[in-house]
Amino acid sequence: MKQTPLHDFHVQHGAKMVDFAGWQMPLLYTGIVPEHIHTRQVGSLFDVSHMGRIEVHGPQAEELLERVCTRRLGDAQVGQSRYSHICNEAGGILDDVIVSRHEKHWLVVCNAANRERIVAWLGEHAADRDVELRDVTDQTLMVALQGPAAIETLAGRLPVPIDTLKKYRFTTGAFMGIPYTIARSGYTGEDGVELILPASVAGMLGAVLPTDDDASLKPAGLGARDTLRLEAGMPLYGHELSEETDTLSAGMAWCVDLAKDFVGADRLRSIAAEGPARKLVGIELEGRRIARPGTRLVDGSGEIGTVTSGTFAPTLEKSIAMAYVRSDASEAGRELAVELGGKSTTRARVVPLPFYKRTD
C-alpha cells in the first residue's frame, strides 16, 4: 500500500489505519461520531493526499479539458475552480473532478481509485493535441481544513488572507521558498480550505496547525468524512456516481453544458430529452437502523429503487440514505419501505437533498 506524506502524523496522533484505494489512510482517531461533531462545531484536518493531482500544460490544454469534461471551462478565470464530470462515450461517469485554472496550466483533482484511469483517459484524448500531462500526486500533499472555525483559526497562520477568498476560488504563491495553493473548497458541507503543498514539508504541518485542545482543529479520518458528506448530500464515486450512472439522473444538470461538444454529450442530450428513468433522492428512515448500499426500496407496486449510501447522521440524529429510485416515485414526501434483511422492513420517505446545510 502507498502512504501519504502525512503517514507519520497519523500514527503519532493514534489513527486507526485502513486500506483505501491502495493507500494506507486514517479511518478514525478518537471515533467517527466525535470527529464528525467536532467538524460541525469547530473544525477538523483531513488528509486528502491520496486524491490524484494532474497538471495539464500546453497551448491546447483548455481544448482537451473542454472535450473530456461536462462543464464549460473556457470562461473560467485564473484562480477559479469548477466541479465537473468526465464521462465515457455512453454518458457513464468515469470520475467527478475539480478543475482549476492556473495562470500557465490547469490542475485536475480526481478520486484516488480513478487516478490511473483518468491519467490514461486524458492521455488518450491528448494524443493529437499540443498538451503535456504531469501527474504531481506523489510530489505533493493535500489537506482539507473544514469547519466553522477553520478560516478564523488559519487566518494568522497562512501567508495570505483567506477570509476574503470566495467559494471555489484559489490563490497560489510561495512562503519562505515553499510553493502553495490554497482553495476555498471542501467536501463536508462546512466552510474551509484545501491546501496543496510540496510533500517535503509534511513534517512541519503538526507544528503549524493547532490540534491540541477542544477549541482547535483536530485530525479526522475517512469515517467522519463520509458521514459529513452524506449529511451534506454530496455524491461519492463508487456509490452515487459510476460508469453505470449519468450526470442528469444524479440530479447534477448544473455541472453539464449540453450546448458544447464533449465525450458522452450525445447520450446525455438523449436522456435530457426523454427524461431520466431514475433519479437520485434523499431517504429518511424511521428509527435508528442503517440502510446499507444495495438495500432495496419498495412500495405497493414493488421495487422502486436501491440505496447507494446510508448512515445514522450524527448532526441530525436520524437514519438517512441516498438512493436511486424510479422517476415516477421520486417526489419529496413519498412513503416507501426499506428492506433491511429477511422479511424486515422499515418505513421511510423521500426527502429533499441535502439533509444538512449550514445556516450562516
HELIX and SHEET records of a PDB file:
HELIX    1   1 HIS A    7  GLN A   12  1                                   6    
HELIX    2   2 ILE A   32  GLN A   41  1                                  10    
HELIX    3   3 ALA A   61  VAL A   68  1                                   8    
HELIX    4   4 ALA A  112  ASN A  114  5                                   3    
HELIX    5   5 ARG A  115  ALA A  126  1                                  12    
HELIX    6   6 THR A  137  GLN A  139  5                                   3    
HELIX    7   7 ALA A  150  ALA A  155  1                                   6    
HELIX    8   8 ALA A  199  MET A  204  5                                   6    
HELIX    9   9 LEU A  205  VAL A  208  1                                   4    
HELIX   10  10 LEU A  222  GLU A  231  1                                  10    
HELIX   11  11 ALA A  253  CYS A  255  5                                   3    
HELIX   12  12 ALA A  265  GLU A  274  1                                  10    
HELIX   13  13 SER A  327  ALA A  329  5                                   3    
SHEET    1   A 3 LYS A   2  GLN A   3  0                                        
SHEET    2   A 3 TRP A  23  LEU A  28  1                                        
SHEET    3   A 3 LYS A  16  PHE A  20 -1                                        
SHEET    1   B 6 PHE A 170  PHE A 175  0                                        
SHEET    2   B 6 ILE A 178  ALA A 183 -1                                        
SHEET    3   B 6 GLY A 192  PRO A 198 -1                                        
SHEET    4   B 6 THR A 140  GLN A 146 -1                                        
SHEET    5   B 6 SER A  44  ASP A  47 -1                                        
SHEET    6   B 6 LYS A 218  PRO A 219  1                                        
SHEET    1   C 5 GLN A  80  CYS A  87  0                                        
SHEET    2   C 5 ILE A  93  ARG A 101 -1                                        
SHEET    3   C 5 TRP A 106  CYS A 110 -1                                        
SHEET    4   C 5 GLY A  52  HIS A  57 -1                                        
SHEET    5   C 5 GLU A 132  ASP A 135 -1                                        
SHEET    1   D 7 ARG A 278  LEU A 285  0                                        
SHEET    2   D 7 LYS A 318  ARG A 326 -1                                        
SHEET    3   D 7 GLY A 302  ALA A 313 -1                                        
SHEET    4   D 7 ARG A 296  ASP A 299 -1                                        
SHEET    5   D 7 GLU A 335  GLY A 341 -1                                        
SHEET    6   D 7 SER A 344  VAL A 351 -1                                        
SHEET    7   D 7 ARG A 278  LEU A 285 -1                                        
END                                                                             
